[in-house]
Amino acid sequence: MKKIIGLLIFGILVFSGISNIVISKENQSNYRILDKILVSAPILNQEGEYISVSIDEADSLWLEPGKPQLPVVTKVYAFPLGTKIINVTIEKYSDEYELTKKVIPSPEPLQLSCLSSQCSNSNIINETVYGSSELYPSNSDHISKGAGLKDGEHVLFLNIKITPQYSPVNNLLLVPHEIKIIVEYIPPVEPLFNSDEYDMIIITNEDYISKFQRFIDHKNNLGIRTTIDSVENIYPNYDGRDEAEDIKLRIKDAVEKLGIEYVILAGGRKGQTLEWHIPDRKISNWESGRDCSSDHYFADIYKIIDDEVAFEDWDSNDNGLYAESSNEISINLWDEIDYYPDVVVGRLPFRYEHEIDPLIDKIIQYESSPDKQWFHNALVVSGDQYPPFMGGLHGIYEGEMETNVTANLLEDQGFAVVRLWQSTHSWNGRSDIIDKFSDGLGFVHFACHGNPISIGSYPADDEDGGLIEALRLKDIKRLDNGNSLPVVMIHGCHTAQFSVSLSNILRDINEYGLWDTLRGARFLSSTWVPYDLTSAFLIKEDGGAIASFGYSGYGYFWGNGACLNGLCPWICMRFFDSYANQSIDIIGKARDQAIIDYLNIIGGMNDNALHRNAIEGWILMGDPSMKIGGY
């Protein structure tokens, strides 16, 4: 039986400054935290015609396009789920700084599907903010709560973010040198969930249950107690609004009645039809693009409403549109979503029965083979993601900056990392990447522009728009890496758009008409294919990948020097940080920790649709309980 974790305070996370914490019991049921934080003086650096502001204790940046870019100090408290937060008080003692230049504006986000100068996007200035004497942001305290996981236990996260404030007309900066946080709360008397019968559930078509028996035996032998259920059994026994919600309600029951931690969604499209073995959840984040699916929907089971734990349906305004948001519409129309994962979810995206056995063979062989001399080799591939012909700066290569973070993290763990970068002229085309797979790799990280069937990048400081392809869907068949199977991370738009199908051409003709479909073929045809690139890596027999990550929608990034400060690059890099620095070697848990860290450190999920996109469309293809490197 799972025990309750502490009745006082479960954990204090993510803060690097000097902090003094006192916990006291106020009465028989109430507790109180007093947390005093010391903040160092701001660091002001000249950035051309602007000044950048940083603080040693800051974990992230407050980024709203065209508005002042400011550091954020974050404190995160984790309590047993069921805790009630009675009150949060924040007191700040600030110093004033007169600046000689304006604070640098936040950059515009860019898409990793930009294949021409039509995607050019230069920094802008929000004249309303910079022409005002009012303090920005108007509220320097930002408090949020969510239900999620910490070390495999269900917790309540209390997240507090504090920013300096800036008056542009007066050129005055207010920065706290001391922060006092008081949290009053009531812990639960007993655990909200205490079942502990199984660790993992597989959800698939009833015709395939017998095929998964040897996989279940393998997992049980590893100590991962595994059960299985069919959609044919689930759909008539649940009353969700559609089949996807039926499955989510089944997962909720499995958490509460069985104690499961992992979920495998076993199946994708049925062949090349528009039907599903295991359905996706289409989302209405209009910044993610058409046909964006989110498997994270199935992982986010709970939310907090008025300090009560409730089912998270991703449709808070109850209008039938899930994860509805757009930076072009009022936030009041958005669905307010929790986003913290409550279970660890991965998908095995097979379309045909004959793909199941080879996929199971890959996982069993990978986890069972102790001799992996090749595992400590890694590959990163990228170039200039925002070159000058798009409006980017010379000498800043966003994708190479992203993959270099990954390379450094892996090298610190003893990996030999090959950097194929355009700035070093170390790759010229697809064959250079394909050849490297033959050497045997533990990890691969692509940061490229993309679509469901191809990825590529631009030469350093490209002035002409000459995209160089890194891989195409047809190249997956050429990979001859056998059982030397890497974990593949692809940061690129639509590379995990697993709803693609040859039937999509008929769907588009029906929706747009023949003439408009043919006129739009350049953009639509990448979905008229049998597989997306991320799925193809996993499905490939005798080679490919043991697990793969990609985006089902757009893969945004901040342009120029801010590219490491959030959005999709941050979460991709954080997966490798989870593995290398946080010692998380279960692939789904490493993914979930990256998401939890994004929510805790970056945040802004209910303020900026691009932050939501970074989590919603990030897909894990593979067994979420798989141990990276095997046993």
ABEGO torsion letter per residue (X at the ends): XBBBBEABBABBBGBABBBBBBBBBABAABBBBBBBBBBBBBBBBBBEABBBBBBAABABBBBBBGBBBBBBBBBBBBBBBGBBBABBBBBBBBBBBBBABBBBBBBBBBBAABABAAABBBBBBBAAAAABABBOBABABBBBBBBBBBGGBBBBBBBBBBBBBBBAAAGBBBBBABBBBBBBBBBBABBABABBABABBBBBBAAAAAAAAAAAAAAAAAGBBBBBBBAAAAAAABABABAAAAAAAAAAAAAAAAGBABBBBBEBBBEABABBABBBBBBABAAAEBGBBBAAAAABABBBBGGBBBBBAGBAAGAGBBGBBBAABBAAABBBBAGBBABBBBBBABABAAAAAAAAAAAAAAAABABBAAAABBBBBBBBABBAAAGBBBGBBAAAAAAAAAAAAAAAAGBBBBBBBAAAGABAEAAAAAAAAAAEBABBBBBBBBBAABBBBBBBGBAAGBBBBABBAAAAAABAAEABBBBBBBBBBGAABAABBAAAAAAAAAAAEAAAAAAAAAAAAAABBABBAAAAAAABBGEEBABBBBBABBBBBBBEAAAAAEEAAAAAAAAAAAAAAAGBABAAAAAAAAAAAAAAAAEGAAABAAAAAAAAABBBBEBAABBBGEX
